[in-house]
């Protein structure tokens, strides 16, 4: 029995549809990350200096924490 290898091109427009879906998926991921950082920043900014000190942070650390750098 002989094996026959065939290659078929992608259907017309399939690559374009894939790129559009990928674009909107990445936009959704970026919006989700932005919203998570916003919520974290707002929550930490409501804490007093004493409460921030209790968890080992200062006001200058809030932006780094929100962006995930620390």
DSSP file (Angstrom, degrees, kcal/mol; ACC not computed):
  #  RESIDUE AA STRUCTURE BP1 BP2  ACC     N-H-->O    O-->H-N    N-H-->O    O-->H-N    TCO  KAPPA ALPHA  PHI   PSI    X-CA   Y-CA   Z-CA
    1    1 A X              0   0    0      0, 0.0     2,-0.4     0, 0.0     0, 0.0   0.000 360.0 360.0 360.0 126.1    0.0    0.0    0.0
    2    2 A X        -     0   0    0      1,-0.0     2,-0.5     2,-0.0     0, 0.0  -0.723 360.0-134.6 -94.7 138.1    1.5    3.3   -1.1
    3    3 A X        -     0   0    0     -2,-0.4     2,-0.5     2,-0.0    -1,-0.0  -0.778  17.3-156.9 -91.2 132.6    1.2    6.4    1.0
    4    4 A X        -     0   0    0     -2,-0.5     2,-0.6     2,-0.0    -2,-0.0  -0.942   2.5-151.8-113.8 126.6    0.3    9.5   -0.9
    5    5 A X        -     0   0    0     -2,-0.5     2,-0.4     2,-0.0    -2,-0.0  -0.843  17.5-179.4 -99.6 126.1    1.1   12.8    0.6
    6    6 A X        -     0   0    0     -2,-0.6     2,-0.4     2,-0.0    -2,-0.0  -0.951  12.8-159.2-124.2 145.2   -1.2   15.7   -0.4
    7    7 A X        -     0   0    0     -2,-0.4     2,-0.4     0, 0.0    -2,-0.0  -0.977   7.2-165.2-121.7 138.2   -1.0   19.3    0.5
    8    8 A X        -     0   0    0     -2,-0.4     3,-0.1     3,-0.0     2,-0.0  -0.968  20.9-121.5-122.5 137.1   -4.0   21.6    0.2
    9    9 A X        -     0   0    0     -2,-0.4     3,-0.1     1,-0.1     2,-0.0  -0.367  41.3 -91.6 -70.7 157.0   -3.9   25.4    0.4
   10   10 A X        -     0   0    0      1,-0.1     3,-0.1    -2,-0.0    -1,-0.1  -0.374  53.6 -92.1 -64.7 146.5   -5.9   27.1    3.1
   11   11 A X    >   -     0   0    0      1,-0.2     3,-2.4     2,-0.1     4,-0.4  -0.222  58.3 -77.3 -58.9 152.2   -9.4   28.1    2.0
   12   12 A X  T 3  S+     0   0    0      1,-0.3    -1,-0.2     2,-0.1    -3,-0.0  -0.287 118.0   6.9 -55.0 122.2   -9.8   31.5    0.6
   13   13 A X  T 3> S+     0   0    0     -3,-0.1     4,-2.4    -2,-0.1    -1,-0.3   0.390  91.3 118.4  88.2  -2.9   -9.7   34.1    3.4
   14   14 A X  H <> S+     0   0    0     -3,-2.4     4,-2.3     1,-0.2     5,-0.1   0.901  76.8  47.8 -65.3 -40.1   -8.9   31.7    6.2
   15   15 A X  H  > S+     0   0    0     -4,-0.4     4,-2.4     2,-0.2    -1,-0.2   0.899 111.7  50.6 -67.8 -39.5   -5.6   33.4    7.0
   16   16 A X  H  > S+     0   0    0      2,-0.2     4,-2.3     1,-0.2    -2,-0.2   0.923 110.8  48.5 -63.5 -44.1   -7.3   36.8    7.1
   17   17 A X  H  X S+     0   0    0     -4,-2.4     4,-2.5     1,-0.2    -2,-0.2   0.910 110.6  52.0 -62.0 -42.0  -10.0   35.5    9.4
   18   18 A X  H  X S+     0   0    0     -4,-2.3     4,-2.5     1,-0.2    -2,-0.2   0.915 110.2  48.3 -60.9 -43.8   -7.3   34.0   11.7
   19   19 A X  H  X S+     0   0    0     -4,-2.4     4,-2.3     2,-0.2    -1,-0.2   0.886 111.6  49.7 -66.1 -38.3   -5.4   37.3   11.8
   20   20 A X  H  X S+     0   0    0     -4,-2.3     4,-2.3     2,-0.2     5,-0.2   0.930 112.7  46.7 -65.4 -45.0   -8.6   39.2   12.6
   21   21 A X  H  X S+     0   0    0     -4,-2.5     4,-2.1     1,-0.2    -2,-0.2   0.908 112.7  50.2 -63.2 -42.1   -9.6   36.8   15.4
   22   22 A X  H  X S+     0   0    0     -4,-2.5     4,-2.5    -5,-0.2    -1,-0.2   0.897 109.3  52.3 -62.8 -41.0   -6.0   36.9   16.8
   23   23 A X  H  X S+     0   0    0     -4,-2.3     4,-2.3     1,-0.2    -2,-0.2   0.952 112.0  43.8 -60.6 -50.6   -6.1   40.7   16.8
   24   24 A X  H  X S+     0   0    0     -4,-2.3     4,-2.2     1,-0.2    -1,-0.2   0.836 112.2  54.4 -67.2 -31.1   -9.3   40.9   18.7
   25   25 A X  H  X S+     0   0    0     -4,-2.1     4,-2.1    -5,-0.2    -1,-0.2   0.919 109.9  46.2 -65.8 -43.3   -8.1   38.2   21.1
   26   26 A X  H  X S+     0   0    0     -4,-2.5     4,-2.4     2,-0.2    -2,-0.2   0.867 111.0  52.5 -68.9 -34.9   -5.0   40.2   21.9
   27   27 A X  H  X S+     0   0    0     -4,-2.3     4,-2.5     2,-0.2    -1,-0.2   0.918 109.7  49.7 -64.0 -42.5   -7.0   43.4   22.3
   28   28 A X  H  X S+     0   0    0     -4,-2.2     4,-2.1     2,-0.2    -2,-0.2   0.894 110.5  50.0 -61.8 -40.6   -9.2   41.6   24.8
   29   29 A X  H  X S+     0   0    0     -4,-2.1     4,-2.2     2,-0.2    -2,-0.2   0.911 111.3  48.5 -64.6 -42.6   -6.2   40.3   26.7
   30   30 A X  H  X S+     0   0    0     -4,-2.4     4,-2.4     2,-0.2    -2,-0.2   0.899 111.3  49.9 -65.1 -40.6   -4.7   43.8   26.9
   31   31 A X  H  X S+     0   0    0     -4,-2.5     4,-2.4     2,-0.2    -1,-0.2   0.892 110.3  50.7 -65.1 -38.6   -8.0   45.3   28.1
   32   32 A X  H  X S+     0   0    0     -4,-2.1     4,-2.3     2,-0.2    -2,-0.2   0.914 111.4  47.4 -64.6 -43.4   -8.3   42.6   30.8
   33   33 A X  H  X S+     0   0    0     -4,-2.2     4,-2.2     2,-0.2    -2,-0.2   0.901 111.9  50.7 -65.1 -40.6   -4.7   43.3   32.0
   34   34 A X  H  X S+     0   0    0     -4,-2.4     4,-2.3     1,-0.2    -2,-0.2   0.917 111.1  48.2 -62.6 -43.2   -5.4   47.0   32.0
   35   35 A X  H  X S+     0   0    0     -4,-2.4     4,-2.5     2,-0.2    -2,-0.2   0.898 110.0  51.7 -66.6 -40.1   -8.6   46.5   34.0
   36   36 A X  H  X S+     0   0    0     -4,-2.3     4,-2.3     1,-0.2    -1,-0.2   0.917 111.5  47.5 -60.9 -43.1   -6.8   44.2   36.5
   37   37 A X  H  X S+     0   0    0     -4,-2.2     4,-2.7     2,-0.2    -2,-0.2   0.888 111.4  51.5 -65.0 -38.8   -4.1   46.9   37.0
   38   38 A X  H  X S+     0   0    0     -4,-2.3     4,-2.5     2,-0.2    -2,-0.2   0.917 111.2  46.5 -63.8 -44.5   -6.7   49.6   37.5
   39   39 A X  H  X S+     0   0    0     -4,-2.5     4,-2.3     2,-0.2    -2,-0.2   0.916 113.9  48.2 -65.5 -42.9   -8.6   47.6   40.1
   40   40 A X  H  X S+     0   0    0     -4,-2.3     4,-2.5    -5,-0.2     5,-0.2   0.934 112.5  48.9 -62.2 -46.6   -5.4   46.8   42.0
   41   41 A X  H  X S+     0   0    0     -4,-2.7     4,-2.2     1,-0.2    -2,-0.2   0.927 112.5  47.6 -60.2 -46.5   -4.2   50.4   41.8
   42   42 A X  H  X S+     0   0    0     -4,-2.5     4,-0.9     1,-0.2    -1,-0.2   0.888 111.9  50.3 -63.8 -39.1   -7.5   51.7   43.1
   43   43 A X  H  < S+     0   0    0     -4,-2.3     3,-0.5     1,-0.2     4,-0.4   0.919 113.2  44.9 -65.9 -43.1   -7.7   49.2   45.9
   44   44 A X  H >< S+     0   0    0     -4,-2.5     3,-1.0     1,-0.2    -2,-0.2   0.850 107.8  58.4 -70.8 -32.9   -4.1   50.0   47.1
   45   45 A X  H 3< S+     0   0    0     -4,-2.2    -1,-0.2     1,-0.2    -2,-0.2   0.730  98.9  59.8 -69.9 -20.0   -4.7   53.7   46.9
   46   46 A X  T 3< S+     0   0    0     -4,-0.9    -1,-0.2    -3,-0.5    -2,-0.2   0.662  88.0  94.3 -80.4 -14.8   -7.6   53.5   49.3
   47   47 A X  S <  S-     0   0    0     -3,-1.0     2,-0.1    -4,-0.4    -3,-0.0  -0.452  79.1-118.2 -76.7 149.7   -5.4   52.0   52.0
   48   48 A X     >  -     0   0    0     -2,-0.1     4,-2.5     1,-0.1     5,-0.2  -0.335  28.3-105.2 -78.1 167.5   -3.8   54.3   54.6
   49   49 A X  H  > S+     0   0    0      1,-0.2     4,-2.3     2,-0.2     5,-0.1   0.873 122.8  52.6 -61.1 -36.8    0.0   54.7   54.9
   50   50 A X  H  > S+     0   0    0      2,-0.2     4,-1.9     1,-0.2    -1,-0.2   0.916 109.4  48.0 -66.0 -42.7   -0.1   52.6   58.1
   51   51 A X  H  > S+     0   0    0      2,-0.2     4,-1.1     1,-0.2    -2,-0.2   0.894 111.8  49.9 -65.7 -39.1   -2.0   49.8   56.3
   52   52 A X  H  <>S+     0   0    0     -4,-2.5     5,-3.0     1,-0.2     3,-0.4   0.904 109.5  51.9 -63.8 -40.1    0.4   49.8   53.4
   53   53 A X  H ><5S+     0   0    0     -4,-2.3     3,-1.2     1,-0.2    -2,-0.2   0.859 102.9  59.9 -64.0 -35.1    3.3   49.7   55.9
   54   54 A X  H 3<5S+     0   0    0     -4,-1.9    -1,-0.2     1,-0.3    -2,-0.2   0.833 109.4  42.1 -62.0 -32.6    1.7   46.6   57.5
   55   55 A X  T 3<5S-     0   0    0     -4,-1.1    -1,-0.3    -3,-0.4    -2,-0.2   0.320 123.6-104.1 -98.8   9.0    1.8   44.7   54.2
   56   56 A X  T < 5S+     0   0    0     -3,-1.2     2,-0.3     1,-0.3    -3,-0.2   0.793  81.1 114.9  81.4  29.6    5.4   46.0   53.5
   57   57 A X      < -     0   0    0     -5,-3.0     2,-0.3    -8,-0.1    -1,-0.3  -0.844  45.5-156.7-125.6 163.4    4.6   48.6   50.8
   58   58 A X    >   -     0   0    0     -2,-0.3     3,-1.8    -3,-0.1     4,-0.5  -0.854  41.6 -96.7-128.5 170.9    4.8   52.3   50.4
   59   59 A X  G >  S+     0   0    0     -2,-0.3     3,-1.1     1,-0.3     4,-0.4   0.829 121.6  61.0 -58.2 -32.5    2.9   54.7   48.2
   60   60 A X  G 3  S+     0   0    0      1,-0.2     4,-0.4     2,-0.1    -1,-0.3   0.687  98.5  58.1 -68.7 -17.5    5.7   54.6   45.6
   61   61 A X  G <> S+     0   0    0     -3,-1.8     4,-2.6     1,-0.2    -1,-0.2   0.615  82.3  85.6 -85.8 -13.0    5.2   50.9   45.2
   62   62 A X  H <> S+     0   0    0     -3,-1.1     4,-2.7    -4,-0.5     5,-0.2   0.916  89.6  46.3 -59.8 -47.8    1.6   51.0   44.1
   63   63 A X  H  > S+     0   0    0     -4,-0.4     4,-1.9     1,-0.2    -1,-0.2   0.899 113.5  49.6 -63.8 -40.1    2.2   51.7   40.4
   64   64 A X  H  4>S+     0   0    0     -4,-0.4     5,-2.6     2,-0.2     6,-0.8   0.900 112.3  47.9 -65.1 -39.6    4.9   48.9   40.2
   65   65 A X  H ><5S+     0   0    0     -4,-2.6     3,-1.1     3,-0.2    -2,-0.2   0.930 110.6  51.5 -65.0 -45.0    2.5   46.4   41.9
   66   66 A X  H 3<5S+     0   0    0     -4,-2.7    -1,-0.2     1,-0.3    -2,-0.2   0.856 112.3  45.9 -62.0 -36.1   -0.3   47.4   39.6
   67   67 A X  T 3<5S-     0   0    0     -4,-1.9    -1,-0.3    -5,-0.2    -2,-0.2   0.487 115.1-116.4 -87.4  -2.9    1.8   46.8   36.5
   68   68 A X  T < 5S+     0   0    0     -3,-1.1    -3,-0.2    -4,-0.5    -2,-0.1   0.725  76.5 128.0  79.3  21.8    3.2   43.5   37.9
   69   69 A X      <       0   0    0     -5,-2.6    -4,-0.2    -6,-0.2    -5,-0.1   0.713 360.0 360.0 -82.7 -20.6    6.8   44.6   38.2
   70   70 A X              0   0    0     -6,-0.8    -1,-0.2    -9,-0.1    -5,-0.1   0.380 360.0 360.0-110.8 360.0    7.2   43.6   41.8
